[in-house]
């Protein structure tokens, strides 16, 4: 379980393909503090730390994960967001994030607002019931509030701190981003589906 409050950025140092899997070596300021078998969110995707060496850690993504997330597009030197799991005695500063990506959205517009930024995204309209005005969403693992919601678009506003401390600063029009919809909304939608 995560909060969507990014701790650090990591950099992809090496990618190894084995069958349908991809293994990534990632360098980050907190890689040395991880433990083997620890769950860590990478761009919002919960993955297991397999090895730690020289300030880097190793993770593996299987075919299913590569298909449903933007991990398939990672390259050497790609910058990613990293968050360790929630400590139960800590504050929940963002919202409840599972690290289970639901879909990929495409950035359709980036607007610089003299000190802040607005990013607009296109998503598959089948997810429209899960996207509500002023609702919470996880984008590349970042807990954000959405607005200007339509059946297939929404916008988020990024403050300078988030811009500097996450990989949003590298996002451009046409880029793909991982989405995890609010867990409570998913349960409500499922309940309504079963009753209908």
Secondary structure, 3 states (H helix, E strand, C coil): CECCCCCEEEEEEEEEEECCEEEEEEEECCHHHCCCCCEEEECCEEEECCEEECCEEEEEECHHHHHHCHHHHCCCCCEEEEEECCCCCCCCCCCCECCCCCEEEEEEEEEECCCCEEEEEECCHHHHHHCCCCCEEEECCEEEEEECCCCCEEEEEECHHHHHHCHHHHCCCCCEEEEEECHHHHHHHHHHHHHC
